[in-house]
Amino acid sequence: MREIADYLRPAKPTDNPFIESSGGSFRDECLITNWFLSLEDAKEKIEAFRENYNSFRPHSALCGLTPDEVVADYLKSPELSILERY
């Protein structure tokens, strides 16, 4: 089975817009807005961003659901994803 990296061209972030969007959000909403005073401080702030991004923020690419909601639905019934219902 081929991996997605096999299809991406070097230095072409538009080949994978989902990763580019996520990276942009991380950069704009976490890295630029925070001062990291130590490695532990950075880990705590990045983990808080990750929890918020995955658990509380709805994503338009996921039909207004959070990534955690999509995963929970998939684990209940892997044969029919909630995203296929829309």
N, CA, C and O atoms as a CHARMM CRD file, in Angstrom:
* protein
*
  344
    1    1 MET  N      0.84200  -1.17100   0.00000 PROA 1      0.00000
    2    1 MET  CA     0.00000   0.00000   0.00000 PROA 1      0.00000
    3    1 MET  C      0.89200   1.24000   0.00000 PROA 1      0.00000
    4    1 MET  O      1.85400   1.32400   0.76200 PROA 1      0.00000
    5    2 ARG  N      0.56800   2.17700  -0.84300 PROA 2      0.00000
    6    2 ARG  CA     1.34700   3.41400  -0.93500 PROA 2      0.00000
    7    2 ARG  C      0.89100   4.38700   0.13700 PROA 2      0.00000
    8    2 ARG  O     -0.27500   4.40100   0.53200 PROA 2      0.00000
    9    3 GLU  N      1.82200   5.19400   0.59700 PROA 3      0.00000
   10    3 GLU  CA     1.50000   6.20900   1.58600 PROA 3      0.00000
   11    3 GLU  C      1.28900   7.54000   0.89300 PROA 3      0.00000
   12    3 GLU  O      1.73100   7.74200  -0.23800 PROA 3      0.00000
   13    4 ILE  N      0.60500   8.45000   1.58600 PROA 4      0.00000
   14    4 ILE  CA     0.30800   9.74300   0.98800 PROA 4      0.00000
   15    4 ILE  C      1.58000  10.49200   0.61600 PROA 4      0.00000
   16    4 ILE  O      1.59500  11.24500  -0.35700 PROA 4      0.00000
   17    5 ALA  N      2.65200  10.29000   1.38700 PROA 5      0.00000
   18    5 ALA  CA     3.91400  10.96700   1.09400 PROA 5      0.00000
   19    5 ALA  C      4.47900  10.56000  -0.26800 PROA 5      0.00000
   20    5 ALA  O      5.25600  11.30400  -0.86500 PROA 5      0.00000
   21    6 ASP  N      4.08900   9.37700  -0.76100 PROA 6      0.00000
   22    6 ASP  CA     4.55200   8.93100  -2.07400 PROA 6      0.00000
   23    6 ASP  C      3.99000   9.79100  -3.20100 PROA 6      0.00000
   24    6 ASP  O      4.56000   9.83500  -4.29100 PROA 6      0.00000
   25    7 TYR  N      2.88100  10.47000  -2.94600 PROA 7      0.00000
   26    7 TYR  CA     2.22200  11.25900  -3.98600 PROA 7      0.00000
   27    7 TYR  C      2.52100  12.75800  -3.89200 PROA 7      0.00000
   28    7 TYR  O      2.14900  13.51700  -4.78700 PROA 7      0.00000
   29    8 LEU  N      3.18000  13.18300  -2.83300 PROA 8      0.00000
   30    8 LEU  CA     3.42900  14.59800  -2.62600 PROA 8      0.00000
   31    8 LEU  C      4.73300  15.02700  -3.28500 PROA 8      0.00000
   32    8 LEU  O      5.74100  14.32400  -3.21200 PROA 8      0.00000
   33    9 ARG  N      4.70300  16.17700  -3.92200 PROA 9      0.00000
   34    9 ARG  CA     5.91200  16.73000  -4.53100 PROA 9      0.00000
   35    9 ARG  C      6.64800  17.55300  -3.48800 PROA 9      0.00000
   36    9 ARG  O      6.01300  18.23500  -2.68400 PROA 9      0.00000
   37   10 PRO  N      7.97300  17.50400  -3.48400 PROA 10     0.00000
   38   10 PRO  CA     8.72400  18.30600  -2.52100 PROA 10     0.00000
   39   10 PRO  C      8.41200  19.79200  -2.66100 PROA 10     0.00000
   40   10 PRO  O      8.27700  20.30400  -3.77200 PROA 10     0.00000
   41   11 ALA  N      8.30200  20.46800  -1.54400 PROA 11     0.00000
   42   11 ALA  CA     8.06700  21.91700  -1.48000 PROA 11     0.00000
   43   11 ALA  C      6.75800  22.33500  -2.14300 PROA 11     0.00000
   44   11 ALA  O      6.66500  23.44400  -2.66900 PROA 11     0.00000
   45   12 LYS  N      5.75200  21.47200  -2.12800 PROA 12     0.00000
   46   12 LYS  CA     4.43600  21.78400  -2.69400 PROA 12     0.00000
   47   12 LYS  C      3.35900  21.53700  -1.63700 PROA 12     0.00000
   48   12 LYS  O      2.67700  20.51300  -1.68000 PROA 12     0.00000
   49   13 PRO  N      3.19700  22.46900  -0.68400 PROA 13     0.00000
   50   13 PRO  CA     2.21900  22.24400   0.38300 PROA 13     0.00000
   51   13 PRO  C      0.78500  22.17500  -0.11800 PROA 13     0.00000
   52   13 PRO  O     -0.08500  21.65300   0.58000 PROA 13     0.00000
   53   14 THR  N      0.52600  22.68400  -1.29700 PROA 14     0.00000
   54   14 THR  CA    -0.83800  22.62800  -1.82600 PROA 14     0.00000
   55   14 THR  C     -1.23300  21.21200  -2.21200 PROA 14     0.00000
   56   14 THR  O     -2.40800  20.95300  -2.47200 PROA 14     0.00000
   57   15 ASP  N     -0.28300  20.29600  -2.25600 PROA 15     0.00000
   58   15 ASP  CA    -0.62100  18.89900  -2.53500 PROA 15     0.00000
   59   15 ASP  C     -1.40600  18.27100  -1.39100 PROA 15     0.00000
   60   15 ASP  O     -2.12000  17.29000  -1.60100 PROA 15     0.00000
   61   16 ASN  N     -1.28700  18.81400  -0.19300 PROA 16     0.00000
   62   16 ASN  CA    -2.00200  18.28400   0.95400 PROA 16     0.00000
   63   16 ASN  C     -2.60200  19.44600   1.75400 PROA 16     0.00000
   64   16 ASN  O     -2.04600  19.84400   2.77700 PROA 16     0.00000
   65   17 PRO  N     -3.72600  19.98700   1.29700 PROA 17     0.00000
   66   17 PRO  CA    -4.29500  21.17900   1.94100 PROA 17     0.00000
   67   17 PRO  C     -4.76500  20.95000   3.37400 PROA 17     0.00000
   68   17 PRO  O     -4.79800  21.89700   4.16000 PROA 17     0.00000
   69   18 PHE  N     -5.13100  19.71400   3.73700 PROA 18     0.00000
   70   18 PHE  CA    -5.58300  19.46700   5.10400 PROA 18     0.00000
   71   18 PHE  C     -4.43200  19.66400   6.09100 PROA 18     0.00000
   72   18 PHE  O     -4.60900  20.27900   7.14200 PROA 18     0.00000
   73   19 ILE  N     -3.26000  19.14300   5.75000 PROA 19     0.00000
   74   19 ILE  CA    -2.08800  19.31700   6.61600 PROA 19     0.00000
   75   19 ILE  C     -1.67900  20.77800   6.63600 PROA 19     0.00000
   76   19 ILE  O     -1.33500  21.30700   7.69300 PROA 19     0.00000
   77   20 GLU  N     -1.71100  21.43800   5.49000 PROA 20     0.00000
   78   20 GLU  CA    -1.32600  22.84800   5.43200 PROA 20     0.00000
   79   20 GLU  C     -2.27800  23.70100   6.27200 PROA 20     0.00000
   80   20 GLU  O     -1.83700  24.63400   6.94400 PROA 20     0.00000
   81   21 SER  N     -3.56000  23.39800   6.24400 PROA 21     0.00000
   82   21 SER  CA    -4.53500  24.14400   7.03800 PROA 21     0.00000
   83   21 SER  C     -4.28800  23.92300   8.53500 PROA 21     0.00000
   84   21 SER  O     -4.30100  24.87300   9.31700 PROA 21     0.00000
   85   22 SER  N     -4.06800  22.68900   8.91800 PROA 22     0.00000
   86   22 SER  CA    -3.80600  22.37400  10.31400 PROA 22     0.00000
   87   22 SER  C     -2.51400  23.03200  10.78400 PROA 22     0.00000
   88   22 SER  O     -2.46100  23.58800  11.88100 PROA 22     0.00000
   89   23 GLY  N     -1.48300  22.97000   9.96200 PROA 23     0.00000
   90   23 GLY  CA    -0.21300  23.61000  10.31300 PROA 23     0.00000
   91   23 GLY  C     -0.35300  25.11300  10.43800 PROA 23     0.00000
   92   23 GLY  O      0.25700  25.72600  11.31400 PROA 23     0.00000
   93   24 GLY  N     -1.14900  25.70900   9.57000 PROA 24     0.00000
   94   24 GLY  CA    -1.38700  27.15000   9.63100 PROA 24     0.00000
   95   24 GLY  C     -2.11600  27.54300  10.89700 PROA 24     0.00000
   96   24 GLY  O     -1.78000  28.54900  11.52100 PROA 24     0.00000
   97   25 SER  N     -3.10800  26.76200  11.28200 PROA 25     0.00000
   98   25 SER  CA    -3.83400  27.04000  12.52500 PROA 25     0.00000
   99   25 SER  C     -2.90600  26.91300  13.72400 PROA 25     0.00000
  100   25 SER  O     -2.93200  27.74800  14.62800 PROA 25     0.00000
  101   26 PHE  N     -2.08800  25.86900  13.73000 PROA 26     0.00000
  102   26 PHE  CA    -1.14600  25.66700  14.82900 PROA 26     0.00000
  103   26 PHE  C     -0.16600  26.83100  14.91700 PROA 26     0.00000
  104   26 PHE  O      0.11000  27.33900  16.00400 PROA 26     0.00000
  105   27 ARG  N      0.35000  27.24300  13.78400 PROA 27     0.00000
  106   27 ARG  CA     1.30100  28.35100  13.76300 PROA 27     0.00000
  107   27 ARG  C      0.64200  29.64800  14.24200 PROA 27     0.00000
  108   27 ARG  O      1.17600  30.33400  15.11400 PROA 27     0.00000
  109   28 ASP  N     -0.52600  29.98200  13.66600 PROA 28     0.00000
  110   28 ASP  CA    -1.18800  31.25700  13.97100 PROA 28     0.00000
  111   28 ASP  C     -1.76600  31.31700  15.37900 PROA 28     0.00000
  112   28 ASP  O     -1.67500  32.34800  16.04500 PROA 28     0.00000
  113   29 GLU  N     -2.35800  30.21800  15.83300 PROA 29     0.00000
  114   29 GLU  CA    -3.09300  30.24300  17.09900 PROA 29     0.00000
  115   29 GLU  C     -2.30400  29.73100  18.29700 PROA 29     0.00000
  116   29 GLU  O     -2.73200  29.90500  19.43800 PROA 29     0.00000
  117   30 CYS  N     -1.16900  29.10700  18.05600 PROA 30     0.00000
  118   30 CYS  CA    -0.39400  28.58600  19.18100 PROA 30     0.00000
  119   30 CYS  C      1.02200  29.14800  19.19700 PROA 30     0.00000
  120   30 CYS  O      1.43400  29.76700  20.17700 PROA 30     0.00000
  121   31 LEU  N      1.75600  28.93800  18.13200 PROA 31     0.00000
  122   31 LEU  CA     3.16300  29.33700  18.13600 PROA 31     0.00000
  123   31 LEU  C      3.35600  30.84800  18.16400 PROA 31     0.00000
  124   31 LEU  O      4.21200  31.35100  18.89200 PROA 31     0.00000
  125   32 ILE  N      2.56800  31.57300  17.38000 PROA 32     0.00000
  126   32 ILE  CA     2.74100  33.02000  17.30600 PROA 32     0.00000
  127   32 ILE  C      2.18500  33.72300  18.54900 PROA 32     0.00000
  128   32 ILE  O      2.70300  34.76500  18.94900 PROA 32     0.00000
  129   33 THR  N      1.15500  33.17300  19.15200 PROA 33     0.00000
  130   33 THR  CA     0.48800  33.86200  20.26400 PROA 33     0.00000
  131   33 THR  C      1.07400  33.53600  21.63300 PROA 33     0.00000
  132   33 THR  O      0.69800  34.16800  22.62000 PROA 33     0.00000
  133   34 ASN  N      1.97500  32.57600  21.72000 PROA 34     0.00000
  134   34 ASN  CA     2.52200  32.17300  23.01600 PROA 34     0.00000
  135   34 ASN  C      4.02100  32.40200  23.10500 PROA 34     0.00000
  136   34 ASN  O      4.74900  32.26300  22.12200 PROA 34     0.00000
  137   35 TRP  N      4.46200  32.75300  24.29800 PROA 35     0.00000
  138   35 TRP  CA     5.88000  32.74800  24.63900 PROA 35     0.00000
  139   35 TRP  C      6.11600  31.45500  25.40600 PROA 35     0.00000
  140   35 TRP  O      5.37600  31.13700  26.33700 PROA 35     0.00000
  141   36 PHE  N      7.13000  30.72000  25.02200 PROA 36     0.00000
  142   36 PHE  CA     7.46000  29.47600  25.71400 PROA 36     0.00000
  143   36 PHE  C      8.65100  29.74200  26.62400 PROA 36     0.00000
  144   36 PHE  O      9.74100  30.06800  26.15300 PROA 36     0.00000
  145   37 LEU  N      8.44200  29.60100  27.91200 PROA 37     0.00000
  146   37 LEU  CA     9.46600  29.92600  28.89700 PROA 37     0.00000
  147   37 LEU  C     10.40300  28.76200  29.18400 PROA 37     0.00000
  148   37 LEU  O     11.51000  28.95500  29.68900 PROA 37     0.00000
  149   38 SER  N      9.95700  27.56200  28.86100 PROA 38     0.00000
  150   38 SER  CA    10.77300  26.36600  29.05300 PROA 38     0.00000
  151   38 SER  C     10.18600  25.26500  28.17200 PROA 38     0.00000
  152   38 SER  O      9.11900  25.43500  27.58000 PROA 38     0.00000
  153   39 LEU  N     10.88400  24.14900  28.09200 PROA 39     0.00000
  154   39 LEU  CA    10.37900  23.02200  27.32000 PROA 39     0.00000
  155   39 LEU  C      9.07100  22.50400  27.91800 PROA 39     0.00000
  156   39 LEU  O      8.14700  22.15900  27.18200 PROA 39     0.00000
  157   40 GLU  N      8.99100  22.45000  29.23700 PROA 40     0.00000
  158   40 GLU  CA     7.77400  21.98700  29.89500 PROA 40     0.00000
  159   40 GLU  C      6.60600  22.93800  29.62100 PROA 40     0.00000
  160   40 GLU  O      5.48000  22.50000  29.38200 PROA 40     0.00000
  161   41 ASP  N      6.88800  24.23600  29.65700 PROA 41     0.00000
  162   41 ASP  CA     5.86600  25.23700  29.34900 PROA 41     0.00000
  163   41 ASP  C      5.36400  25.07000  27.91500 PROA 41     0.00000
  164   41 ASP  O      4.16200  25.14900  27.66300 PROA 41     0.00000
  165   42 ALA  N      6.26800  24.84300  26.99400 PROA 42     0.00000
  166   42 ALA  CA     5.89300  24.63800  25.59300 PROA 42     0.00000
  167   42 ALA  C      5.02500  23.39300  25.45100 PROA 42     0.00000
  168   42 ALA  O      4.01900  23.41800  24.74300 PROA 42     0.00000
  169   43 LYS  N      5.40100  22.31700  26.11000 PROA 43     0.00000
  170   43 LYS  CA     4.61700  21.07500  26.04200 PROA 43     0.00000
  171   43 LYS  C      3.20000  21.29200  26.56600 PROA 43     0.00000
  172   43 LYS  O      2.23500  20.80800  25.97500 PROA 43     0.00000
  173   44 GLU  N      3.07800  22.01800  27.67500 PROA 44     0.00000
  174   44 GLU  CA     1.75200  22.27100  28.25400 PROA 44     0.00000
  175   44 GLU  C      0.88500  23.11200  27.32400 PROA 44     0.00000
  176   44 GLU  O     -0.28900  22.80300  27.12100 PROA 44     0.00000
  177   45 LYS  N      1.45300  24.16300  26.76300 PROA 45     0.00000
  178   45 LYS  CA     0.66900  25.04600  25.88800 PROA 45     0.00000
  179   45 LYS  C      0.30600  24.35900  24.57900 PROA 45     0.00000
  180   45 LYS  O     -0.79700  24.54600  24.06700 PROA 45     0.00000
  181   46 ILE  N      1.20900  23.57700  24.04000 PROA 46     0.00000
  182   46 ILE  CA     0.91700  22.85700  22.79700 PROA 46     0.00000
  183   46 ILE  C     -0.13400  21.78400  23.04100 PROA 46     0.00000
  184   46 ILE  O     -1.00900  21.58000  22.20000 PROA 46     0.00000
  185   47 GLU  N     -0.06600  21.09600  24.17300 PROA 47     0.00000
  186   47 GLU  CA    -1.07000  20.08400  24.50500 PROA 47     0.00000
  187   47 GLU  C     -2.44400  20.72500  24.69600 PROA 47     0.00000
  188   47 GLU  O     -3.45100  20.15600  24.27500 PROA 47     0.00000
  189   48 ALA  N     -2.50000  21.89500  25.32100 PROA 48     0.00000
  190   48 ALA  CA    -3.77800  22.59600  25.49400 PROA 48     0.00000
  191   48 ALA  C     -4.36400  22.97900  24.13500 PROA 48     0.00000
  192   48 ALA  O     -5.57200  22.86300  23.92400 PROA 48     0.00000
  193   49 PHE  N     -3.51200  23.43500  23.21300 PROA 49     0.00000
  194   49 PHE  CA    -3.98400  23.75800  21.86500 PROA 49     0.00000
  195   49 PHE  C     -4.51600  22.50400  21.18100 PROA 49     0.00000
  196   49 PHE  O     -5.58400  22.53700  20.56800 PROA 49     0.00000
  197   50 ARG  N     -3.77300  21.39000  21.28200 PROA 50     0.00000
  198   50 ARG  CA    -4.17200  20.14300  20.62600 PROA 50     0.00000
  199   50 ARG  C     -5.51300  19.64200  21.16100 PROA 50     0.00000
  200   50 ARG  O     -6.37400  19.21600  20.39000 PROA 50     0.00000
  201   51 GLU  N     -5.68500  19.69300  22.46800 PROA 51     0.00000
  202   51 GLU  CA    -6.95900  19.26100  23.05500 PROA 51     0.00000
  203   51 GLU  C     -8.11200  20.12100  22.55400 PROA 51     0.00000
  204   51 GLU  O     -9.16200  19.59500  22.18300 PROA 51     0.00000
  205   52 ASN  N     -7.92900  21.42200  22.54000 PROA 52     0.00000
  206   52 ASN  CA    -8.96400  22.33000  22.05600 PROA 52     0.00000
  207   52 ASN  C     -9.25900  22.06900  20.57900 PROA 52     0.00000
  208   52 ASN  O    -10.42100  22.01400  20.17800 PROA 52     0.00000
  209   53 TYR  N     -8.22600  21.91000  19.78200 PROA 53     0.00000
  210   53 TYR  CA    -8.37800  21.72300  18.33700 PROA 53     0.00000
  211   53 TYR  C     -9.12200  20.42800  18.02200 PROA 53     0.00000
  212   53 TYR  O     -9.94200  20.39300  17.10500 PROA 53     0.00000
  213   54 ASN  N     -8.84400  19.36800  18.77200 PROA 54     0.00000
  214   54 ASN  CA    -9.44400  18.07200  18.48400 PROA 54     0.00000
  215   54 ASN  C    -10.74600  17.79500  19.21500 PROA 54     0.00000
  216   54 ASN  O    -11.56300  17.01100  18.73300 PROA 54     0.00000
  217   55 SER  N    -10.95900  18.42000  20.36500 PROA 55     0.00000
  218   55 SER  CA   -12.11200  18.05800  21.18600 PROA 55     0.00000
  219   55 SER  C    -13.24200  19.07100  21.20400 PROA 55     0.00000
  220   55 SER  O    -14.39500  18.70200  21.42500 PROA 55     0.00000
  221   56 PHE  N    -12.93400  20.33700  20.97700 PROA 56     0.00000
  222   56 PHE  CA   -13.96000  21.35700  21.17300 PROA 56     0.00000
  223   56 PHE  C    -14.27700  22.17900  19.93400 PROA 56     0.00000
  224   56 PHE  O    -15.36000  22.75600  19.84400 PROA 56     0.00000
  225   57 ARG  N    -13.36400  22.24500  18.98300 PROA 57     0.00000
  226   57 ARG  CA   -13.57600  23.09500  17.80800 PROA 57     0.00000
  227   57 ARG  C    -14.16100  22.30600  16.64600 PROA 57     0.00000
  228   57 ARG  O    -13.54500  21.34700  16.18100 PROA 57     0.00000
  229   58 PRO  N    -15.33100  22.69000  16.17500 PROA 58     0.00000
  230   58 PRO  CA   -15.87800  22.01500  14.99700 PROA 58     0.00000
  231   58 PRO  C    -15.05800  22.38600  13.75300 PROA 58     0.00000
  232   58 PRO  O    -14.54400  23.49900  13.64200 PROA 58     0.00000
  233   59 HSD  N    -14.95100  21.44100  12.83400 PROA 59     0.00000
  234   59 HSD  CA   -14.17600  21.64800  11.61500 PROA 59     0.00000
  235   59 HSD  C    -15.11700  21.56300  10.40700 PROA 59     0.00000
  236   59 HSD  O    -15.90100  20.62200  10.28600 PROA 59     0.00000
  237   60 SER  N    -15.03200  22.53600   9.53400 PROA 60     0.00000
  238   60 SER  CA   -15.91300  22.54200   8.36400 PROA 60     0.00000
  239   60 SER  C    -15.65800  21.33800   7.46900 PROA 60     0.00000
  240   60 SER  O    -16.59000  20.83500   6.84200 PROA 60     0.00000
  241   61 ALA  N    -14.43100  20.87000   7.39500 PROA 61     0.00000
  242   61 ALA  CA   -14.12100  19.69900   6.56800 PROA 61     0.00000
  243   61 ALA  C    -14.71700  18.42000   7.14800 PROA 61     0.00000
  244   61 ALA  O    -14.79100  17.40300   6.45900 PROA 61     0.00000
  245   62 LEU  N    -15.14000  18.46500   8.40500 PROA 62     0.00000
  246   62 LEU  CA   -15.74500  17.30300   9.06500 PROA 62     0.00000
  247   62 LEU  C    -17.22800  17.52500   9.31000 PROA 62     0.00000
  248   62 LEU  O    -17.78400  17.00200  10.27500 PROA 62     0.00000
  249   63 CYS  N    -17.86400  18.28600   8.45500 PROA 63     0.00000
  250   63 CYS  CA   -19.30600  18.55300   8.53200 PROA 63     0.00000
  251   63 CYS  C    -19.69400  19.20500   9.86400 PROA 63     0.00000
  252   63 CYS  O    -20.75600  18.91400  10.41500 PROA 63     0.00000
  253   64 GLY  N    -18.83600  20.08100  10.37200 PROA 64     0.00000
  254   64 GLY  CA   -19.13900  20.78800  11.59800 PROA 64     0.00000
  255   64 GLY  C    -18.93000  19.98500  12.86600 PROA 64     0.00000
  256   64 GLY  O    -19.38200  20.39100  13.93700 PROA 64     0.00000
  257   65 LEU  N    -18.25100  18.84900  12.76200 PROA 65     0.00000
  258   65 LEU  CA   -17.97000  18.02300  13.92600 PROA 65     0.00000
  259   65 LEU  C    -16.52800  18.21000  14.36400 PROA 65     0.00000
  260   65 LEU  O    -15.70000  18.73500  13.62000 PROA 65     0.00000
  261   66 THR  N    -16.24000  17.77100  15.58500 PROA 66     0.00000
  262   66 THR  CA   -14.85200  17.78600  16.03500 PROA 66     0.00000
  263   66 THR  C    -14.18900  16.47600  15.61000 PROA 66     0.00000
  264   66 THR  O    -14.88400  15.48400  15.38800 PROA 66     0.00000
  265   67 PRO  N    -12.87100  16.45400  15.49300 PROA 67     0.00000
  266   67 PRO  CA   -12.19800  15.18900  15.16400 PROA 67     0.00000
  267   67 PRO  C    -12.51900  14.08200  16.16800 PROA 67     0.00000
  268   67 PRO  O    -12.67000  12.92500  15.77400 PROA 67     0.00000
  269   68 ASP  N    -12.62500  14.40800  17.44100 PROA 68     0.00000
  270   68 ASP  CA   -12.95800  13.38700  18.44000 PROA 68     0.00000
  271   68 ASP  C    -14.34300  12.79400  18.21000 PROA 68     0.00000
  272   68 ASP  O    -14.54200  11.59800  18.42300 PROA 68     0.00000
  273   69 GLU  N    -15.30900  13.61400  17.77600 PROA 69     0.00000
  274   69 GLU  CA   -16.65400  13.10400  17.48500 PROA 69     0.00000
  275   69 GLU  C    -16.63200  12.15100  16.29400 PROA 69     0.00000
  276   69 GLU  O    -17.32700  11.13500  16.29400 PROA 69     0.00000
  277   70 VAL  N    -15.84300  12.47600  15.28800 PROA 70     0.00000
  278   70 VAL  CA   -15.75000  11.61600  14.10700 PROA 70     0.00000
  279   70 VAL  C    -15.11500  10.27700  14.48200 PROA 70     0.00000
  280   70 VAL  O    -15.58100   9.22500  14.04300 PROA 70     0.00000
  281   71 VAL  N    -14.06600  10.31100  15.28200 PROA 71     0.00000
  282   71 VAL  CA   -13.40700   9.06800  15.70800 PROA 71     0.00000
  283   71 VAL  C    -14.35600   8.22300  16.54900 PROA 71     0.00000
  284   71 VAL  O    -14.44700   7.01200  16.34700 PROA 71     0.00000
  285   72 ALA  N    -15.05900   8.84200  17.48300 PROA 72     0.00000
  286   72 ALA  CA   -15.99400   8.09500  18.33100 PROA 72     0.00000
  287   72 ALA  C    -17.08900   7.44200  17.50000 PROA 72     0.00000
  288   72 ALA  O    -17.46400   6.29800  17.75800 PROA 72     0.00000
  289   73 ASP  N    -17.60100   8.15100  16.51200 PROA 73     0.00000
  290   73 ASP  CA   -18.63300   7.58600  15.64400 PROA 73     0.00000
  291   73 ASP  C    -18.07800   6.42900  14.83000 PROA 73     0.00000
  292   73 ASP  O    -18.74800   5.41100  14.65200 PROA 73     0.00000
  293   74 TYR  N    -16.87100   6.58100  14.34100 PROA 74     0.00000
  294   74 TYR  CA   -16.25800   5.51900  13.54200 PROA 74     0.00000
  295   74 TYR  C    -16.05000   4.26000  14.39100 PROA 74     0.00000
  296   74 TYR  O    -16.27400   3.14800  13.91300 PROA 74     0.00000
  297   75 LEU  N    -15.63000   4.42600  15.62300 PROA 75     0.00000
  298   75 LEU  CA   -15.40600   3.26600  16.47900 PROA 75     0.00000
  299   75 LEU  C    -16.70700   2.53000  16.79700 PROA 75     0.00000
  300   75 LEU  O    -16.69500   1.32100  17.02900 PROA 75     0.00000
  301   76 LYS  N    -17.82600   3.25300  16.80800 PROA 76     0.00000
  302   76 LYS  CA   -19.12600   2.61700  17.03600 PROA 76     0.00000
  303   76 LYS  C    -19.56300   1.80400  15.82300 PROA 76     0.00000
  304   76 LYS  O    -20.04300   0.67900  15.96800 PROA 76     0.00000
  305   77 SER  N    -19.40100   2.36600  14.63400 PROA 77     0.00000
  306   77 SER  CA   -19.83700   1.68000  13.41600 PROA 77     0.00000
  307   77 SER  C    -18.87100   1.98200  12.26900 PROA 77     0.00000
  308   77 SER  O    -19.11400   2.89200  11.47700 PROA 77     0.00000
  309   78 PRO  N    -17.78400   1.22600  12.17800 PROA 78     0.00000
  310   78 PRO  CA   -16.76800   1.50000  11.14900 PROA 78     0.00000
  311   78 PRO  C    -17.26000   1.29200   9.72200 PROA 78     0.00000
  312   78 PRO  O    -16.66000   1.80800   8.77900 PROA 78     0.00000
  313   79 GLU  N    -18.33500   0.54800   9.55600 PROA 79     0.00000
  314   79 GLU  CA   -18.82200   0.29800   8.19500 PROA 79     0.00000
  315   79 GLU  C    -19.48300   1.52600   7.57100 PROA 79     0.00000
  316   79 GLU  O    -19.55400   1.62800   6.34600 PROA 79     0.00000
  317   80 LEU  N    -19.96500   2.45800   8.39200 PROA 80     0.00000
  318   80 LEU  CA   -20.58700   3.66700   7.86600 PROA 80     0.00000
  319   80 LEU  C    -20.14000   4.85800   8.68800 PROA 80     0.00000
  320   80 LEU  O    -20.60300   5.06600   9.81000 PROA 80     0.00000
  321   81 SER  N    -19.25300   5.62200   8.12800 PROA 81     0.00000
  322   81 SER  CA   -18.75300   6.80200   8.82500 PROA 81     0.00000
  323   81 SER  C    -19.82400   7.88600   8.85700 PROA 81     0.00000
  324   81 SER  O    -20.65200   7.97700   7.95100 PROA 81     0.00000
  325   82 ILE  N    -19.80300   8.69400   9.89100 PROA 82     0.00000
  326   82 ILE  CA   -20.76000   9.79600  10.01500 PROA 82     0.00000
  327   82 ILE  C    -20.58900  10.77500   8.85000 PROA 82     0.00000
  328   82 ILE  O    -21.55800  11.41500   8.44300 PROA 82     0.00000
  329   83 LEU  N    -19.39400  10.89800   8.31600 PROA 83     0.00000
  330   83 LEU  CA   -19.15600  11.82400   7.21000 PROA 83     0.00000
  331   83 LEU  C    -19.82800  11.35400   5.92500 PROA 83     0.00000
  332   83 LEU  O    -20.15200  12.17200   5.06400 PROA 83     0.00000
  333   84 GLU  N    -20.04000  10.05500   5.78600 PROA 84     0.00000
  334   84 GLU  CA   -20.72400   9.52700   4.59900 PROA 84     0.00000
  335   84 GLU  C    -22.22500   9.80300   4.63600 PROA 84     0.00000
  336   84 GLU  O    -22.89900   9.69700   3.61200 PROA 84     0.00000
  337   85 ARG  N    -22.74700  10.15000   5.79400 PROA 85     0.00000
  338   85 ARG  CA   -24.18400  10.40900   5.93100 PROA 85     0.00000
  339   85 ARG  C    -24.57400  11.77000   5.38800 PROA 85     0.00000
  340   85 ARG  O    -25.75600  12.03300   5.17000 PROA 85     0.00000
  341   86 TYR  N    -23.60100  12.63700   5.16600 PROA 86     0.00000
  342   86 TYR  CA   -23.89800  13.99400   4.71500 PROA 86     0.00000
  343   86 TYR  C    -23.60800  14.14400   3.24000 PROA 86     0.00000
  344   86 TYR  O    -23.79900  15.22400   2.68000 PROA 86     0.00000
